[in-house]
Each structure stands twice: as C-alpha cells, then as structure tokens.
C-alpha cells in the first residue's frame, strides 16, 4: 500500500465538513507503512489536495472534506469540531471534558437544553465563551488527565454551581450508573473532592453512600 492509498483510505472514513488533522493522518499511515517520515506524509497530503477538489486545507495541520452546497459554493468545515479537538484533546491525551448544563442535559438529569456546550479544559485560565462555536469554557479545579477526567466530570455534577440545575427525582440512580460505567471508586472520589473545597460535594457523596447502605439493609 502506498502513502497516497493510505491517505485516501483514511479520508474516506471521514464525513463531509469533519476536520482532518495531519497528525491523525500521519499516525494512520505510520500504522500501515513503518518508518515513514512525517514530512513525506505532509508532502503527500499537499499533492492529494491538488488532485482532489473536494479535499481542502483549512489551515496548517488541518484539512477537511467538502461538498457542493445547496446555496451555492462549497460547505465549510465544522468549526465546532475543531474547537472540541482543541479543548477536549484526543483519546490518548485528554485535556478537557463536557460539564455543566450541557452534561446535565445529556445525562437526562434535566430537560433544559442549554444554549451552548460547557467544557472544562486545561486550555483555559478563566471562564468565557468561544466566539462562533457555541462553547463555554470553564477552568478545571486541577489539571485534567486521562486518569482523573471521569472523576472530575462526576464531581462537577455534585458542585453547588450545577446541583440546582438537576430536575429529575431519580438523579441518584443516574449518578450511580455513571460511577458504574466508568468504574469510579469512592476512595478516589473523596480524594479528588478536596480540590473543590465545597461541602456540597461531600454531601452528594454521602447521599450515594446512604443509598448504597440502605439497599444492603433492605
């Protein structure tokens, strides 16, 4: 398999408007062709772009597939998807997670649909909106890593900023399911809770412990 064939195979897995990062292309080609140089892959990408009118370069390191728009011209890149990559990171290097009102809605804890997606990310030092992306950034309590991401995401749900947004009476069942799905331990939850410095966090954890204890005695 040639480099161009690898690129074509990778590009064909992507949807129209979806950003295609050169680093991802390089990793894919490298998985097929050992010892291939990144500079060689980048050069092949530029050649691939010239031969494929619906494969465009957005900016350095980012390409995307496009198509004819019903309004004329070509459909643009999904800018929000670029922002997600920027603030959430990759599966191998997680630097952010969804939180706040949008996470609460996604988990079925509220029927209220927020105006934007709330993201806690290492990429921000303060709370603010990302222009034109419908993303609201929040500074995490500590640096987000692959190891602590789900612990912080869960504890955010218990924080005083978010608990009041929860509408459903069966929220404890959803909390328990989150803990089970991501194999979270109460020992680590309590350890990470110290960084929030909120009594509401410990009260929420106590509710879950009480629920667990009452089931054992019933």
N, CA and C of each residue as an Amber inpcrd file, in Angstrom:
protein
   654
   0.8410000  -1.2010000   0.0000000   0.0000000   0.0000000   0.0000000
   0.8740000   1.2480000   0.0000000   0.5720000   2.2160000  -0.8630000
   1.3490000   3.4530000  -0.9510000   0.8330000   4.4750000   0.0730000
   1.6000000   5.5370000   0.2490000   1.1850000   6.6040000   1.1600000
  -0.1240000   7.2320000   0.6860000  -0.2220000   7.4780000  -0.6160000
  -1.4400000   8.0820000  -1.1710000  -2.6500000   7.1830000  -0.9510000
  -2.4680000   5.9060000  -1.1030000  -3.5680000   4.9600000  -0.8720000
  -3.9860000   4.9610000   0.5940000  -3.0160000   5.0830000   1.4790000
  -3.3140000   5.1690000   2.9130000  -4.1110000   6.4320000   3.2230000
  -3.6660000   7.5370000   2.6520000  -4.3560000   8.8120000   2.8630000
  -5.7890000   8.7230000   2.3550000  -5.9450000   8.1700000   1.1660000
  -7.2740000   8.0490000   0.5690000  -8.1770000   7.1710000   1.4330000
  -7.6300000   6.1150000   1.9500000  -8.3900000   5.2030000   2.8050000
  -8.8370000   5.9100000   4.0790000  -7.9430000   6.6950000   4.6600000
  -8.2640000   7.4330000   5.8910000  -9.3020000   8.5160000   5.6210000
  -9.1050000   9.2680000   4.5600000 -10.0220000  10.3700000   4.2190000
 -11.4300000   9.8430000   3.9670000 -11.5280000   8.6790000   3.3540000
 -12.8410000   8.1110000   3.0400000 -13.6170000   7.6730000   4.2730000
 -12.9430000   7.6040000   5.4150000 -13.6420000   7.2560000   6.6580000
 -14.2550000   8.4880000   7.3130000 -13.9140000   9.6700000   6.8130000
 -14.3700000  10.9170000   7.4230000 -15.6070000  11.4750000   6.7220000
 -16.4270000  12.1520000   7.4820000 -17.6360000  12.7540000   6.9340000
 -17.3280000  14.1350000   6.3640000 -18.2010000  14.5900000   5.4970000
 -18.0800000  15.9400000   4.9310000 -18.1320000  16.9600000   6.0700000
 -17.2940000  17.9740000   5.9940000 -17.1770000  19.0640000   6.9700000
 -16.3160000  18.6990000   8.1890000 -16.0690000  17.4150000   8.3610000
 -15.3070000  16.9790000   9.5230000 -13.8300000  17.3240000   9.3700000
 -13.2210000  17.9590000  10.3740000 -11.7940000  18.2980000  10.2670000
 -10.9180000  17.0530000  10.2440000  -9.8740000  17.1140000   9.4350000
  -8.9180000  16.0090000   9.3090000  -7.5480000  16.5490000   9.7070000
  -7.0300000  16.0730000  10.8060000  -5.7690000  16.5920000  11.3370000
  -4.5920000  15.8030000  10.7760000  -3.5710000  16.5310000  10.3630000
  -2.4140000  15.8850000   9.7420000  -1.7400000  14.8900000  10.6850000
  -1.7650000  15.1770000  11.9740000  -1.1710000  14.2420000  12.9320000
  -1.8990000  12.9030000  12.9230000  -3.2280000  12.9580000  12.7610000
  -4.0160000  11.7250000  12.7130000  -3.7290000  10.9510000  11.4270000
  -3.5870000  11.6950000  10.3370000  -3.2710000  11.0430000   9.0610000
  -1.9120000  10.3600000   9.1540000  -0.9510000  11.0710000   9.7270000
   0.4020000  10.5160000   9.8540000   0.4030000   9.2320000  10.6950000
  -0.3420000   9.2380000  11.8100000  -0.4040000   8.0400000  12.6520000
  -1.0210000   6.8700000  11.9050000  -2.0310000   7.1850000  11.0780000
  -2.6770000   6.1240000  10.3130000  -1.7200000   5.5430000   9.2620000
  -1.0420000   6.4230000   8.5280000  -0.0890000   5.9650000   7.5130000
   1.0410000   5.1790000   8.1710000   1.4880000   5.6700000   9.3190000
   2.5760000   5.0080000  10.0430000   2.1760000   3.5980000  10.4870000
   0.8720000   3.4080000  10.7720000   0.4050000   2.0810000  11.1770000
   0.4260000   1.1000000  10.0060000   0.4300000   1.6580000   8.7900000
   0.4470000   0.8210000   7.5880000   1.8430000   0.7000000   6.9780000
   2.5940000   1.7930000   7.0780000   3.9330000   1.8350000   6.4870000
   4.9350000   2.2400000   7.5750000   5.6760000   1.3340000   8.0660000
   6.6160000   1.5970000   9.1440000   7.7470000   2.5240000   8.6880000
   8.2290000   3.3300000   9.6190000   9.3760000   4.2250000   9.3990000
   9.1030000   5.3310000   8.3740000   7.8480000   5.5700000   8.0350000
   7.5330000   6.6650000   7.1190000   7.7560000   7.9920000   7.8430000
   8.2800000   8.9760000   7.1400000   8.5580000  10.2740000   7.7410000
   7.3330000  11.1720000   7.6840000   7.1620000  11.9860000   8.7170000
   6.0060000  12.8810000   8.7730000   6.0640000  13.8980000   7.6370000
   7.2520000  14.3720000   7.3280000   7.4010000  15.3570000   6.2550000
   6.9600000  14.7740000   4.9140000   7.2020000  13.4760000   4.7300000
   6.7880000  12.7990000   3.4930000   5.2710000  12.7070000   3.4160000
   4.6520000  12.4190000   4.5330000   3.1850000  12.3400000   4.5780000
   2.5760000  13.7150000   4.3290000   3.1600000  14.7450000   4.9200000
   2.6560000  16.1120000   4.7150000   2.7510000  16.5190000   3.2410000
   3.8400000  16.1610000   2.6250000   4.0110000  16.4710000   1.2000000
   2.9730000  15.7230000   0.3610000   2.7220000  14.4660000   0.7300000
   1.7260000  13.6710000   0.0100000   0.3270000  14.2370000   0.2050000
   0.0650000  14.8080000   1.3660000  -1.2270000  15.4400000   1.6250000
  -1.4380000  16.6580000   0.7270000  -0.3800000  17.4280000   0.5490000
  -0.4790000  18.6090000  -0.3270000  -0.7550000  18.1850000  -1.7760000
  -0.0990000  17.1200000  -2.2020000  -0.3300000  16.5990000  -3.5500000
  -1.7470000  16.0300000  -3.6710000  -2.1910000  15.3760000  -2.6070000
  -3.5380000  14.7970000  -2.6000000  -4.5870000  15.9090000  -2.7250000
  -4.3390000  17.0280000  -2.0420000  -5.2640000  18.1660000  -2.0940000
  -5.3910000  18.7030000  -3.5280000  -4.2700000  18.8100000  -4.2090000
  -4.2840000  19.3490000  -5.5770000  -5.0720000  18.4540000  -6.5370000
  -5.0720000  17.1550000  -6.2720000  -5.7470000  16.2140000  -7.1670000
  -7.2140000  15.9780000  -6.7910000  -7.6030000  16.4450000  -5.5890000
  -8.9720000  16.2030000  -5.1210000  -9.6310000  17.5410000  -4.7550000
 -10.4730000  18.0610000  -5.6270000 -11.0910000  19.3760000  -5.4230000
 -12.0070000  19.4670000  -4.2110000 -12.4540000  18.3220000  -3.6860000
 -13.3260000  18.3460000  -2.5090000 -12.5660000  18.0120000  -1.2120000
 -11.2530000  18.0760000  -1.3020000 -10.3900000  17.9030000  -0.1360000
  -9.5900000  19.1900000   0.0030000  -9.8940000  19.9660000   1.0520000
  -9.3130000  21.3050000   1.1690000  -8.4980000  21.4800000   2.4450000
  -7.5290000  22.3720000   2.3620000  -6.7220000  22.7350000   3.5260000
  -7.3970000  23.9090000   4.2280000  -7.6860000  23.7410000   5.5150000
  -8.3200000  24.8130000   6.2920000  -7.2640000  25.7620000   6.8490000
  -6.2670000  25.1980000   7.4620000  -5.1140000  25.9360000   7.9720000
  -4.0120000  24.9250000   8.2290000  -2.8790000  25.3860000   8.6760000
  -1.7630000  24.4770000   8.9050000  -2.1720000  23.3450000   9.8380000
  -1.9930000  22.1230000   9.3610000  -2.2840000  20.9550000  10.1800000
  -3.7130000  20.4640000  10.1220000  -4.5730000  21.1600000   9.3580000
  -5.9880000  20.7650000   9.3120000  -6.5240000  20.8130000   7.8830000
  -7.0900000  19.7090000   7.4420000  -7.7910000  19.6230000   6.1630000
  -9.2410000  19.2380000   6.4380000 -10.0590000  19.2120000   5.3890000
 -11.4270000  18.7180000   5.5540000 -12.0270000  18.3500000   4.2030000
 -13.0320000  17.4610000   4.2640000 -13.7900000  17.0900000   3.0690000
 -14.9480000  18.0630000   2.9180000 -15.2100000  18.4690000   1.7100000
 -16.3120000  19.3850000   1.4630000 -17.2320000  18.8060000   0.3900000
 -18.2660000  19.5530000   0.0470000 -19.2260000  19.1330000  -0.9740000
 -19.9390000  20.3770000  -1.4750000 -20.6620000  20.2410000  -2.5660000
 -21.4230000  21.3660000  -3.0960000 -22.5740000  21.7090000  -2.1510000
 -22.7190000  22.9990000  -1.8770000 -23.7970000  23.4550000  -1.0070000
 -25.0490000  23.7340000  -1.8310000 -26.2160000  23.5030000  -1.2490000
 -27.4770000  23.7970000  -1.9470000 -27.6560000  25.3010000  -2.1440000
 -26.8690000  26.0780000  -1.3980000 -26.9420000  27.5380000  -1.5010000
 -25.8870000  28.0870000  -2.4620000 -25.1350000  27.1630000  -3.0740000
 -24.0510000  27.5830000  -3.9530000 -22.7210000  27.5330000  -3.2390000
 -21.6560000  27.2990000  -3.9770000 -20.3320000  27.2030000  -3.3730000
 -20.1430000  25.8600000  -2.6800000 -19.2070000  25.8160000  -1.7370000
 -18.8840000  24.5890000  -1.0180000 -19.2290000  24.7290000   0.4570000
 -19.6060000  23.6190000   1.0840000 -19.9190000  23.6650000   2.5170000
 -18.6250000  23.8730000   3.3090000 -18.6860000  24.6290000   4.3960000
 -17.4830000  24.9360000   5.1760000 -17.1220000  23.8210000   6.1470000
 -15.9780000  23.9550000   6.7510000 -15.5320000  22.9990000   7.7620000
 -16.3760000  23.1630000   9.0180000 -16.4870000  22.1000000   9.7810000
 -17.2040000  22.1310000  11.0520000 -16.2870000  22.7660000  12.1000000
 -16.4650000  24.0690000  12.2880000 -15.5880000  24.8220000  13.1910000
 -15.7200000  24.3360000  14.6310000 -16.9410000  23.9570000  15.0190000
 -17.1620000  23.4920000  16.3880000 -16.3530000  22.2310000  16.6680000
 -16.2430000  21.3570000  15.6550000 -15.4780000  20.1220000  15.8220000
 -13.9920000  20.4270000  16.0450000 -13.5030000  21.4850000  15.4000000
 -12.1060000  21.8970000  15.6060000 -11.9140000  22.3540000  17.0390000
 -12.8670000  23.1340000  17.5360000 -12.7930000  23.6330000  18.9020000
 -12.8660000  22.4880000  19.9140000 -13.7050000  21.4980000  19.6120000
 -13.7780000  20.3400000  20.5010000 -12.4180000  19.6540000  20.5970000
 -11.7690000  19.4770000  19.4690000 -10.4490000  18.8450000  19.4600000
  -9.4530000  19.6960000  20.2440000  -9.5380000  21.0020000  20.0560000
  -8.6110000  21.9070000  20.7210000  -8.7630000  21.8780000  22.2300000
 -10.0040000  21.8410000  22.7090000 -10.2470000  21.9450000  24.1470000
 -10.4870000  20.6190000  24.8580000 -10.7980000  19.5560000  24.1040000
 -11.0000000  18.2460000  24.7140000  -9.7850000  17.3390000  24.5510000
  -8.9990000  17.5710000  23.4940000  -7.8350000  16.7400000  23.2380000
  -8.2010000  15.4820000  22.4720000  -7.3730000  14.4650000  22.6050000
  -7.5830000  13.1870000  21.9150000  -7.7640000  12.0750000  22.9360000
  -8.1100000  10.9060000  22.4610000  -8.3040000   9.7700000  23.3570000
  -7.0200000   9.4370000  24.1090000  -5.8810000   9.6420000  23.4770000
  -4.5990000   9.3550000  24.1120000  -4.1410000  10.4840000  25.0380000
  -4.6520000  11.6770000  24.8060000  -4.2350000  12.8310000  25.5990000
  -5.4410000  13.7220000  25.8790000  -6.2410000  13.3240000  26.8600000
  -7.4450000  14.0680000  27.2170000  -7.0750000  15.3100000  28.0120000
  -7.5690000  16.4720000  27.5640000  -7.2810000  17.7310000  28.2550000
  -8.5710000  18.4670000  28.6420000  -9.7130000  17.8420000  28.3940000
 -10.9620000  18.5060000  28.7270000 -12.1240000  17.5330000  28.7560000
 -13.2640000  18.0140000  29.2520000 -14.4620000  17.1790000  29.2930000
 -15.6950000  18.0740000  29.3220000 -16.8240000  17.5050000  28.8850000
 -18.0800000  18.2540000  28.9210000 -18.5610000  18.3290000  30.3610000
 -19.1440000  19.4500000  30.7150000 -19.5750000  19.6580000  32.0920000
 -20.8110000  20.5570000  32.1160000 -21.2070000  20.9790000  33.2990000
 -22.2750000  21.9740000  33.4320000 -23.6180000  21.5620000  32.8430000
 -24.3570000  22.5690000  32.3830000 -25.7260000  22.3680000  31.9100000
 -25.8400000  21.3950000  30.7510000 -24.8670000  21.4090000  29.8430000
 -24.9510000  20.5100000  28.6810000 -24.7330000  19.0510000  29.0830000
 -23.8410000  18.7880000  30.0390000 -23.6450000  17.4240000  30.5300000
 -24.8830000  16.9590000  31.2880000 -25.4420000  17.8320000  32.0990000
 -26.6440000  17.5020000  32.8700000 -27.7950000  17.1390000  31.9370000
 -27.9500000  17.8830000  30.8570000 -28.9850000  17.5780000  29.8690000
 -28.7010000  16.2560000  29.1590000 -27.4350000  16.0410000  28.8020000
 -27.0380000  14.8250000  28.0850000 -27.2950000  13.5830000  28.9130000
 -27.1050000  13.6590000  30.2310000 -27.2940000  12.5110000  31.1110000
 -28.7570000  12.2830000  31.4750000 -29.6280000  13.1920000  31.0440000
 -31.0510000  13.0520000  31.3570000 -31.4170000  13.5610000  32.7340000
 -30.5610000  14.4140000  33.3010000 -30.8130000  14.9780000  34.6240000
 -31.6630000  16.2460000  34.5460000 -31.8340000  16.7510000  33.3370000
 -32.6340000  17.9520000  33.1120000 -33.1820000  17.9420000  31.6940000
 -34.3330000  18.5760000  31.5280000 -34.9220000  18.6920000  30.1840000
 -34.5420000  20.0150000  29.5290000 -33.8860000  20.8770000  30.2840000
 -33.4910000  22.1830000  29.7540000 -32.3310000  22.0320000  28.7740000
 -32.5120000  22.5480000  27.5570000 -31.4580000  22.4810000  26.5410000
 -30.6430000  23.7710000  26.6050000 -29.3650000  23.6890000  26.9850000
 -28.5420000  24.9010000  27.1140000 -28.2140000  25.5140000  25.7580000
 -27.8700000  26.7750000  25.7730000 -27.5550000  27.4910000  24.5310000
 -26.1920000  27.0940000  23.9760000 -25.3570000  26.4710000  24.7870000
 -24.0210000  26.1020000  24.3200000 -23.5320000  24.8590000  25.0550000
 -22.4120000  24.3340000  24.6050000 -21.7710000  23.1910000  25.2580000
 -20.7630000  23.7180000  26.2710000 -20.8580000  23.2280000  27.4980000
 -19.9420000  23.6580000  28.5510000 -18.7730000  22.6770000  28.6220000
 -17.5590000  23.2130000  28.5730000 -16.3580000  22.3740000  28.5670000
 -15.3510000  22.8800000  29.6030000 -14.9000000  21.9650000  30.4500000
 -13.7840000  22.2480000  31.3530000 -12.5250000  21.8220000  30.6050000
 -11.5300000  22.6920000  30.5440000 -10.3460000  22.3780000  29.7320000
  -9.0760000  22.9730000  30.3280000  -7.9840000  22.2380000  30.1370000
  -6.6720000  22.7530000  30.5420000  -6.2560000  23.9460000  29.6990000
  -6.9520000  24.1450000  28.5760000  -6.5760000  25.2050000  27.6360000
  -7.0800000  26.5830000  28.0500000  -7.8000000  26.6800000  29.1450000
  -8.3070000  27.9840000  29.5490000  -7.9240000  28.2940000  30.9970000
  -7.7120000  29.5680000  31.2600000  -7.3890000  30.0150000  32.6150000
  -8.5530000  30.7540000  33.2600000  -9.6020000  30.9670000  32.4970000
 -10.7660000  31.6740000  33.0290000 -12.0190000  31.2460000  32.2780000
 -13.1760000  31.6170000  32.7990000 -14.4550000  31.2150000  32.2210000
 -14.8510000  32.1850000  31.1150000 -15.1710000  31.6510000  29.9460000
 -15.5510000  32.5240000  28.8340000 -16.1560000  31.7370000  27.6870000
 -16.7980000  32.4520000  26.7630000 -17.3720000  31.8420000  25.5600000
 -16.3340000  31.8330000  24.4440000 -16.4190000  30.8040000  23.5920000
 -15.5920000  30.7530000  22.3850000 -16.4240000  31.3380000  21.2480000
 -16.0080000  32.4550000  20.6520000 -16.7820000  33.1040000  19.5880000
 -17.1150000  32.1560000  18.4400000 -18.3730000  32.2040000  18.0080000
 -18.8550000  31.4580000  16.8350000 -18.8450000  29.9460000  16.9890000
 -18.5820000  29.4240000  18.1780000 -18.5040000  27.9680000  18.3550000
 -19.5740000  27.4200000  19.3060000 -20.3310000  28.3050000  19.9730000
 -21.3370000  27.8870000  20.9450000 -20.7300000  26.9790000  22.0130000
 -19.5530000  27.3740000  22.4720000 -18.8550000  26.6480000  23.5330000
 -18.5510000  27.6130000  24.6690000 -18.8260000  27.1810000  25.8930000
 -18.4870000  27.9740000  27.0710000 -17.4080000  27.2260000  27.8440000
 -16.2540000  27.8470000  27.9970000 -15.1180000  27.2070000  28.6570000
 -15.0950000  27.5000000  30.1570000 -14.7230000  26.4760000  30.9180000
 -14.6240000  26.5800000  32.3660000 -13.2540000  26.0690000  32.8030000
 -12.6210000  26.7660000  33.7050000 -11.3300000  26.3200000  34.2210000
 -11.5360000  25.1470000  35.1810000 -10.8310000  24.0350000  34.9930000
 -10.9870000  22.8860000  35.8970000 -10.3440000  23.1670000  37.2510000
 -10.7540000  22.4230000  38.2640000 -10.2040000  22.6430000  39.6110000
  -8.7370000  22.2370000  39.6870000  -8.3610000  21.2320000  38.9170000
  -6.9560000  20.8150000  38.8000000  -6.7330000  20.4050000  37.3460000
  -5.4940000  20.1720000  36.9840000  -5.1760000  19.7600000  35.6180000
  -5.8590000  18.4460000  35.2710000  -6.5040000  18.4170000  34.1100000
  -7.2190000  17.2290000  33.6550000  -6.2400000  16.2460000  33.0140000
  -6.3790000  14.9750000  33.3640000  -5.5520000  13.9170000  32.7790000
  -6.4580000  12.7480000  32.3760000  -5.8890000  11.8040000  31.6600000
  -6.6560000  10.6040000  31.2930000  -7.1100000   9.8280000  32.5260000
  -6.3420000   9.9500000  33.6120000  -6.6350000   9.1870000  34.8200000
  -7.7490000   9.8310000  35.6570000  -7.8290000  11.1600000  35.6600000
  -8.7960000  11.8020000  36.5670000 -10.0210000  12.3870000  35.8770000
 -10.0710000  12.3330000  34.5470000 -11.1110000  13.0380000  33.8060000
 -12.5260000  12.6740000  34.2440000 -12.8220000  11.3800000  34.4070000
 -14.1860000  10.9890000  34.7800000 -14.4990000  11.3010000  36.2350000
 -13.4810000  11.3010000  37.0800000 -13.6930000  11.6730000  38.4790000
 -14.0790000  13.1520000  38.5840000 -13.3500000  13.9940000  37.8760000
 -13.6510000  15.4220000  37.9050000 -14.9990000  15.7120000  37.2580000
 -15.2850000  15.0080000  36.1660000 -16.5610000  15.2090000  35.4700000
 -17.7300000  14.8660000  36.3990000 -17.5980000  13.7760000  37.1330000
 -18.6710000  13.3870000  38.0490000 -18.7940000  14.3690000  39.2090000
 -17.6750000  14.7420000  39.8020000 -17.7160000  15.6500000  40.9460000
 -18.2680000  17.0260000  40.5630000 -18.0690000  17.4120000  39.3100000
 -18.6720000  18.6610000  38.8300000 -20.1890000  18.6170000  38.9730000
 -20.7850000  17.4440000  38.7630000 -22.2370000  17.2980000  38.8770000
 -22.7190000  17.5740000  40.2970000 -21.8600000  17.2900000  41.2850000
 -22.2310000  17.4730000  42.6880000 -21.9690000  18.8900000  43.1900000
 -21.2790000  19.7030000  42.3920000 -20.9040000  21.0440000  42.8400000
 -22.1120000  21.9550000  42.9800000 -21.9900000  22.9700000  43.8100000
 -23.1010000  23.9010000  44.0500000 -23.4800000  24.6770000  42.7990000
 -22.5530000  24.8000000  41.8520000 -22.8440000  25.5020000  40.6000000
 -23.7910000  24.7000000  39.7050000 -23.7790000  23.3790000  39.8720000
 -24.5390000  22.5230000  38.9680000 -25.7130000  21.7890000  39.6020000
 -25.6640000  21.5180000  40.8990000 -26.7250000  20.7140000  41.5280000
 -28.1080000  21.3340000  41.3520000 -28.1940000  22.6420000  41.3730000
 -29.5070000  23.2950000  41.2780000 -30.1440000  23.1400000  39.8980000
 -29.3280000  22.7400000  38.8870000 -29.8450000  22.5520000  37.5350000
 -30.5300000  21.1980000  37.3630000 -30.2900000  20.2900000  38.2950000
 -30.8440000  18.9360000  38.1950000 -32.3250000  18.9510000  38.5540000
 -33.1450000  18.3900000  37.6580000 -34.6020000  18.4350000  37.8280000
 -35.2190000  17.1000000  38.2350000 -34.6720000  16.0060000  37.7670000
 -35.3290000  14.7070000  37.9460000 -35.1700000  14.1890000  39.3720000
 -36.2000000  13.5210000  39.9040000 -36.1390000  12.9970000  41.2740000
 -35.2550000  11.7550000  41.4180000 -34.9960000  11.0710000  40.3040000
 -34.2190000   9.8250000  40.3490000 -32.7400000  10.0650000  39.9980000
 -32.2410000  11.2490000  40.3050000 -30.8660000  11.6090000  39.9310000
 -29.8170000  10.6870000  40.5360000 -30.0960000  10.1320000  41.7270000
 -29.1090000   9.2640000  42.3690000 -28.8630000   7.9940000  41.5430000
 -29.9060000   7.4970000  40.8820000 -29.7430000   6.3170000  40.0270000
 -28.8240000   6.6340000  38.8400000 -28.9720000   7.8440000  38.2930000
 -28.1230000   8.2580000  37.1730000 -26.6870000   8.4400000  37.6470000
 -26.5210000   9.0060000  38.8370000 -25.1820000   9.1470000  39.4130000
 -24.5280000   7.7770000  39.5780000 -25.3050000   6.8480000  40.1270000
 -24.7780000   5.5030000  40.3730000 -24.3770000   4.8260000  39.0640000
 -25.1710000   5.0300000  38.0150000 -24.8750000   4.4360000  36.7170000
 -23.5900000   5.0250000  36.1310000 -23.3830000   6.3350000  36.3260000
 -22.1630000   6.9940000  35.8660000 -20.9530000   6.3610000  36.5510000
 -21.0360000   6.1800000  37.8570000 -19.9460000   5.5900000  38.6310000
 -19.6570000   4.1670000  38.1670000 -20.7220000   3.4140000  37.9110000
 -20.5580000   2.0310000  37.4740000 -19.9560000   1.9570000  36.0680000
 -20.4320000   2.8060000  35.1710000 -19.9690000   2.7910000  33.7820000
 -18.4750000   3.0610000  33.6800000 -17.9950000   4.0260000  34.4770000
 -16.5850000   4.4170000  34.3950000 -15.7240000   3.8170000  35.5120000
 -16.2990000   2.8830000  36.2580000 -15.5500000   2.1400000  37.2860000
 -14.8670000   3.0880000  38.2820000 -15.6140000   4.0660000  38.7510000
 -15.0630000   5.0180000  39.7140000 -15.1220000   4.4270000  41.1170000
 -14.1350000   4.7620000  41.9350000 -14.1150000   4.2940000  43.3250000
 -14.4000000   5.4660000  44.2600000 -15.0760000   5.1770000  45.3760000
 -15.4060000   6.2350000  46.3340000 -14.1380000   6.7800000  46.9940000
 -13.1430000   5.9430000  47.1290000 -11.8870000   6.3970000  47.7310000
 -11.2700000   7.5140000  46.9020000 -11.2320000   7.3140000  45.5850000
 -10.6530000   8.3360000  44.7090000 -11.5850000   9.5420000  44.5690000
 -12.8900000   9.3040000  44.5790000 -13.8360000  10.4230000  44.5140000
 -13.6320000  11.3470000  45.7110000 -13.4660000  10.7520000  46.8720000
 -13.2310000  11.5520000  48.0870000 -11.8950000  12.2840000  48.0170000
 -10.9100000  11.6420000  47.4120000  -9.5900000  12.2820000  47.3220000
  -9.6390000  13.4940000  46.3950000 -10.2920000  13.3490000  45.2250000
 -10.3970000  14.4710000  44.2850000 -11.3510000  15.5490000  44.7950000
 -12.2720000  15.1720000  45.6800000 -13.2430000  16.1420000  46.2070000
 -12.5660000  17.2640000  46.9700000 -11.3780000  16.9980000  47.5300000
 -10.6910000  18.0090000  48.3180000 -10.3380000  19.2530000  47.5090000
 -10.1850000  19.0980000  46.1970000  -9.7800000  20.2230000  45.3580000
 -10.9350000  21.1810000  45.0690000 -12.1640000  20.7540000  45.3460000
 -13.3170000  21.6190000  45.1090000 -13.5820000  22.5560000  46.2860000
 -13.2060000  22.0950000  47.4750000 -13.4010000  22.8940000  48.6900000
 -14.8640000  23.3200000  48.8370000 -15.7610000  22.3580000  48.6370000
 -17.1980000  22.6050000  48.7360000 -17.8400000  21.5180000  49.5890000
 -18.6050000  21.9220000  50.5740000 -19.3060000  20.9530000  51.4110000
 -20.3600000  20.2120000  50.6010000 -20.8840000  20.8730000  49.5370000
 -21.9050000  20.2440000  48.6940000 -21.3930000  18.9640000  48.0370000
 -20.1050000  18.9360000  47.7110000 -19.5140000  17.7470000  47.0940000
 -19.5940000  16.5610000  48.0510000 -19.2020000  16.7860000  49.2940000
 -19.2120000  15.7070000  50.2840000 -20.6410000  15.2950000  50.6310000
 -21.5520000  16.2540000  50.6350000 -22.9610000  15.9260000  50.8860000
 -23.5090000  15.0210000  49.7930000 -23.1190000  15.3100000  48.5390000
 -23.5590000  14.4820000  47.4260000 -23.0090000  13.0740000  47.5150000
 -21.7390000  12.9560000  47.8830000 -21.1360000  11.6260000  48.0450000
 -21.7810000  10.8690000  49.1910000 -22.1370000  11.5990000  50.2600000
 -22.7940000  10.9700000  51.4110000 -24.1600000  10.4090000  51.0110000
 -24.8710000  11.1200000  50.1520000 -26.1630000  10.6320000  49.6490000
 -26.0050000   9.2860000  48.9520000 -24.9640000   9.1750000  48.1560000
 -24.7240000   7.9370000  47.4170000 -24.3470000   6.7950000  48.3560000
 -23.5760000   7.1070000  49.3910000 -23.1990000   6.0940000  50.3740000
 -24.4320000   5.6320000  51.1380000 -25.3080000   6.5810000  51.5310000
 -26.5440000   6.2380000  52.2270000 -27.4460000   5.3520000  51.3850000
 -27.5000000   5.6840000  50.0740000 -28.3130000   4.8970000  49.1520000
 -27.7780000   3.4620000  49.0580000 -26.4660000   3.3500000  49.0230000
 -25.8290000   2.0460000  48.9320000 -26.0660000   1.2430000  50.2160000
 -25.9600000   1.9200000  51.3500000 -26.1450000   1.2560000  52.6450000
 -27.5850000   0.7940000  52.8610000 -28.5460000   1.6590000  52.4540000
 -29.9600000   1.3190000  52.6450000 -30.3620000   0.1130000  51.8060000
 -29.7500000  -0.0620000  50.6450000 -30.0500000  -1.2070000  49.7950000
 -29.5410000  -2.4950000  50.4130000 -28.3990000  -2.3940000  51.1010000
 -27.8220000  -3.5900000  51.7170000 -28.6710000  -4.0630000  52.8920000
 -29.2580000  -3.1070000  53.6410000 -30.0260000  -3.4610000  54.8270000
 -31.4720000  -3.8200000  54.5120000 -31.9140000  -3.4360000  53.3070000
 -33.3090000  -3.6980000  52.9460000 -33.5010000  -5.1370000  52.4390000
